[in-house]
Amino acid sequence: MPEGPEIRRAADQVEKALLKGTVLDVYFAFDQLKGYESILKGASVKRVDTKGKAMLIRFDNGYTIYSHNQLYGKWYVRNAYNYPKNNRQLRLALHNEKKSALLYSASDIEVLRDEEVPLHPFVAKVGPDLLSEEVTAEQLKERFQSKAFSGKKWTSLLLDQSFIGGIGNYLRSEILFLAGIHPDYRPKDCSEEQLERAAEATITMVTQSYKHNGITNDLELAMKLKEEGKTRREYRHWVFNREAQPCRIDGTEIQKMKAGSRRLYFCPTCQRKLK
């Protein structure tokens, strides 16, 4: 499933394509949305927001298209009416004079009045979006220490969209590694210093992944490895997908475990238990 940085990059592309000029044509695949085609046709896109893994395309006539890519959804931005050749099902198409924004395979699409957006079940429960909202490390630290979250394992929290929106499996491993926190820990098990590192690591990893196309490893090291001919899989991450390979910090063998039925990677020395 695409994580927050991937959705934010897709939102940037959709926004760039649609922001100038009016929407000349709209297509919805689902019958219950067909009535909105004429409502949105002729309107202009004001901006494209994200909330976790959801995208919000906001129009100047008071309507918003909500979409969630789920596991298989994918956005394409192409020259107008230039459809890609693939076996996916087209679910949503927005066309202006020069560009088309096309959403394939996703089934979670709704049209809402602007005032309904905050009440949408997903939007209402999702936590802060670090790429679309101003969130400080101190605010995150306070969130970590709150009654609602402090007693839950980090491995569960970081996949809980009500905790922080947009974090998924690869970011979970990378954040915990950069913060030096063992996967068995909860926020309440951590020192003040660890909580501060966790807050900074969360912002750093999410932002870097967004700006650098999913690369969470040290950028200088990633570039060096790329120049040496390493594949993207080999230079992309600190620990994720690197089971049995040496830690980039101290050479310890990276371990893999299951947490919440999903794979997690960590360094047993950089993330050792202190208690």
PyMOL commands that set and color helices and strands:
alter all, ss='L'
color gray80, all
select helices_A, chain A and resi 4-18+31-33+36-40+114-119+121-125+137-144+154-157+169-179+187-189+192-211+219-227+232-235
alter helices_A, ss='H'
color red, helices_A
select strands_A, chain A and resi 25-28+45-51+54-59+63-68+74-79+90-95+99-104+108-113+255-259+262-266
alter strands_A, ss='S'
color yellow, strands_A
deselect
rebuild
show_as cartoon
